[in-house]
């Protein structure tokens, strides 16, 4: 299933900046960054549970926020991209790590 993960991390302190980097790194392990704090993650239900658990542990619920948008199995067909940043399809486009 395709899940869109968005977050807003308060970076008013050094700890916030570290949390921001940590949250981004977790999201990169599961998906592609499509905007600064937005990731498209193609995951199965078990992977989503792991992703969500890691993110909940990494963020501060009093200062930060997480949002998950479930686009389903055919999520790529629901996305329209316009603009400069190239749109990648994690299932079809080759990705070099």
FENBELTA-V7559 format. One record per pair of residues at least 6 apart in sequence whose C-alpha atoms are under 7 Angstrom apart, sorted by the first residue. I is the first residue (numbers start at 1). J is the second residue. If there is no record, write none. Layout:
i:j
I:J
I:J
//
This chain:
i:j
1:42
1:43
1:44
1:71
1:72
1:73
2:40
2:41
2:42
2:43
2:70
2:71
2:72
2:73
2:75
3:40
3:41
3:42
3:68
3:69
3:70
3:71
4:38
4:39
4:40
4:41
4:68
4:69
4:70
5:38
5:39
5:40
5:67
5:68
5:69
6:37
6:38
6:39
6:66
6:67
6:68
7:37
7:38
7:65
7:66
7:67
8:64
8:65
8:66
9:16
9:20
9:64
9:65
10:16
10:63
10:64
11:17
19:58
19:59
22:58
23:55
23:58
27:39
30:41
31:39
31:40
31:41
31:42
32:39
32:40
32:41
33:39
33:40
34:40
81:87
//
